Amino acid sequence: GLTKVVSVDPVARTADVQGMCTYEDLVDATLPYGLMPHVVPQLKTITLGGAVTGLGIESSSFTLGLPHESVLETDILTGTGEIVTAQPDGDERERALYRGFPNSYGSLGYSLRLRISLVPVKEFVAVRHVRFDDIETLTKALDSAVLAKGYDGEDADFIDGVVFTSDEMYLTFGRMVSADDPAVA
């Protein structure tokens, strides 16, 4: 099934994960070490291999990038039946496959194993919802928040948004906090 977390290295901040491993299982394996993948989709059954060969983007992507940007190497089963370890510092073929594989939707092969980098987390996420009445104001606030990596004097590790109507829309800002942070109440 290729659904397992093979290993987590808390010192190197990496995980080796099989291609069909869900983010739910990956996060369950990394959180005990105080680590998480760079990107964690809202739908917990999305697989790491799928997010890399497709296009994954979530609320942490504005600072941590897309899922494939955390991939250090991947074992790919190619259409010829070979298993190639695609890596940025490999031979020419390995480098080309490493660069071309993300967002290829499986046309270059199937990911069997991925080694990804992980980032430290804190115990909680403080969430702030900010309402906007027009899209122009929201867009300006979003542009500013992405550049500043925060909003209204507060850091942001996560940014998300939703538009309900032309005069009701929200940006949601999340920042990782420890248990002793005043935001945890």
N, C-alpha and C positions, 0 to 999 in steps of 0.2 A: 503493500500500500504506500510506501514512501511517505508516511505520515508522522514520523518521529523527529524529536529534537535529539540529535546524535550526542551533542555535548555542549556545555557552556563553560567558557574559560573566563572567570570573573577578573583575573589579573590582566589578561590581554583585552578584555571586554569584547569577546567574540562568541559567536555560537555557530555550530555546524548543524544544519537543519536539512531534512529531506524535503524535496520539492512540493509534496502535497501536505506538508505540516501546516495546520491552521495557525493563524495569529493567536487564537485563544490558547492553544497548547504551547506556542512559543512564549507568550507572555507569562503563562503559568510556570514555565521553566526558568525564566530570566528574573522575574520579580524577587524571588528569594535571595538573589544576589544584589538587589538594589539596582537592577539594570532593565532596560527595555530596548526593543528595536527602534530605529530612528523614526519609523512610521508605524503607527498602529491604526488599522482601518476601523471604522465604526461597526462594520459587519464582522463579527468575530470568526466566522467560518471561511473568510477569504484565506487562500493559501499564500505562502511566501512566494512559491514558484509562479503562481498566477499573477500576483502583484508585480513581479519583476518582468515577466514576459508580456503582461498587459500594461496598463498604465495605472499605477496606484498613486493617489495623492490624498493627503489628510491634513488635519489641523496643525501638525508639527512640521509640515513640508516647507513652510516659509522660512524656517531656519535650518532644518535638518535634511532637506531635499526629498527626492523621490525614493521609493524602495530600492531601486537598482543602484542608487548612489552609495548605499551602505554595503554592497556586495564586494567582498574582497577577492573571492574566486568562486567558481561554480563548476561542478561536473555536469556535462551536457551529453545526453545521448543524441547523437546526430542521426540524420536520415540514412546514413550509410551503415549504421549499427555500431559505430565507434563511440567510445566514451572519451571525451576531451575535457581536460581541466582548463577552463578558460580563465585567464588571469592577466592582469595588466602588465606584468613583467615577464611573461612567458615568451615562447617563440612567436614568430609573425602570425601564424594561424591561431594560436591561443589568444593573442592580443586582439586580433580582428574579431574573433567570436565573442570575446569579452565585451568589446565595444558595440558589436552589432546585436547581441542577444536581447538587451532590454527593449521592451515594446515591440518585439518581433512576432508576438502572438503565436509562438510555437513553430514558425516557419523555418527556424534554424535548428530546432531540436527541442528536447525535453529536459528540464533541469532535474537532476537526480539528487544533488546535494549542493547547498549553498553555504558558504562561510560569510557571515555578515558581522559588521561591527555593531556594538551596542553602546548605549549612552546611560549614564547614571540617572536615577530618579530619586525623588523624595517621597515621603509617605503619603502626601495628599496633593490634590490640585484645587487651588482656589479658583472659582469660576465667577466671572463678572459678565452680565448681559447688559449691553448698551443699546437703547432703542434709537432709531432714526426715522424721520418722517419723509425723507426724500432720498432718492438714489444718489444724487450728486454729493450730498453731505456724507453719506455712507462711504461712497467711493473715495472721497478725499481722506476720510478718517482711516479707511483701510490702507490706502497708500502710505499715509504717515505712520501708521502702526507697524506695517511691515518694515519700513526703513528704520524705524526707531526700535524695533523688536519690543514694543510695548505701547501702552495707551494711557494717556492722562497721568503720566508719572509712575505707572506701574509696569514692571517687566511682563512680557508675555512669552510663554513657551509654546502656546497653542492659540491659533486664531481660527474661528469658524464664523459662518454667517448664514442667515436665512432671510428670505424676503417673503412675507405673507401677502401683502398688498402694496399698492403704490405709495401708501403712507404709513405702513407698519413693517419695519425691517429691523433686524438685530445683528450686531456683531457680538460674538462671544469670545472673551479672552480668558485663557487659563494660564496659571503659573504654578509651578511646582513649589510646595511649601512643606516645611517640617512640622511636626506636632507642636512645637513651641512657638510657631508663628502666630501672631495675633489674628490672622485671617481664619485660623482653625478655631471655631467656637461651637 
